[in-house]
């Protein structure tokens, strides 16, 4: 395949299909749950996705906050002024 990214995605779909078959004993093609069951599956997957997004937002926010604080502290340690015009508050806002 000419595109390594597409190949990787296809491989992941195949792996996911294998996991689903092991778990449910049926292929997606042959599974015939009701419309309500399909909608419920979709809702649960989307809820999981939202949880993953929130986790990543927290992780990246924390990492960015730590980087900003570290940079500020390094800059402050080289500064001649002991009382800068701004400081972090308890909740890490300016």
N, C-alpha and C positions, 0 to 999 in steps of 0.2 A: 504494500500500500504506500502511496506517495506521501501521505500526511500522517506523521507519527502521532499527532494529537488525536486525530479521528480514530486511528487504530486503537489507541489507549482507551478512548471512550467506548468503542465497540466491545473491546475486551471486558471492560467494566460491566456493560450491559449483559454480556454472556455470563459473567461471574454472578451477577445479581439474579439472573434467571435460574442459575443452578441452586443458589441459596433458597429462592422461593420454591423451587420444585422439591428440594429436600424438606422444607418446612411444611408445605401444604400438600405435597404428593400429586400436584396437578400443574400443568403449564398454564400460563396466563390465557393462552388461546382457548384452552378447554375448560377453564373455570367459568361457571355461569351463575354467580351470585346475583341477587336482585339489584336493581338500580340503587335502592337505599343502601345496600351493603357496599356497593362501589363508591357511592358518595361518602359514606362513612370512612372507608379506607383512604380516600383522597383527603378528607378533612384531617384525619389523624396524621398523614404524611406532611401536610402543610403546617399543622401545628408543631410537629417535630422540627420542620425547617425554620419556623419562626424562633423556636427555642435555640437552635444552632446559631441563627443570626444574632440573637441577643447575647449569647455567650461570646461570640467573636467580637461584637461591639464592646463588650465589657473588657475583654482581654486587650484589644487594641487601644481602648481608651486608657486603661491602666498603664500599658507600656508607654504610650505617648506622654501621659502625665508624669511618669517616673523619669522619662528622658528630659522633659521640660524642667522638672525640678532639679535634676542632676546638673543640667546645663546652667540653670540659674545659680545653683550653689557654687559651681566652679567659677562662674563669672563673679559672683559676690566675694569669693575668697581672694580674687585678684584685685577687687575694687578697693579704692582708698577710702570709700565712704562706708561707714559702719551702719548708717541708717538710710537705706534706699528709699525712694519715693513710693515704692510699692512692695508689698509682702504677701505671701500666701496666707490666706485665712485658714481657719480650722477645716473648712470643707473644701479646701484647695481651689477656691476662687480668688480672684484679684480683689 
